[in-house]
């Protein structure tokens, strides 16, 4: 956790993508997004 700021931005982006996926009901594609 050296670059905590970068991590925070990344988490924010992941969280936003996660919520939009849940909204569209495409949660099954989420793990693939994490690997990119």
C-alpha positions in Angstrom: 0.0 0.0 0.0 2.7 2.4 -1.0 0.7 4.3 -3.6 -2.5 4.6 -1.5 -3.8 7.3 -3.7 -3.5 5.2 -6.9 -5.2 2.3 -5.1 -8.0 4.6 -4.0 -8.6 5.7 -7.5 -8.5 2.2 -8.8 -10.9 1.0 -6.2 -13.3 3.9 -7.0 -13.2 2.9 -10.7 -13.8 -0.8 -9.9 -16.6 0.1 -7.5 -18.3 2.2 -10.2 -18.0 -0.6 -12.7 -19.3 -3.1 -10.2 -22.4 -1.0 -9.5 -23.1 -0.5 -13.1 -22.8 -4.2 -13.8 -25.1 -5.0 -10.9 -27.6 -2.5 -12.3 -27.5 -4.1 -15.7 -27.6 -7.6 -14.2 -24.2 -8.6 -15.7 -22.4 -9.4 -12.5 -21.0 -12.6 -14.0 -18.7 -10.6 -16.2 -17.2 -8.8 -13.2 -14.4 -11.3 -12.4 -13.1 -11.0 -16.0 -12.9 -7.2 -15.6 -10.8 -7.5 -12.5 -8.2 -9.5 -14.3 -7.6 -6.9 -16.9 
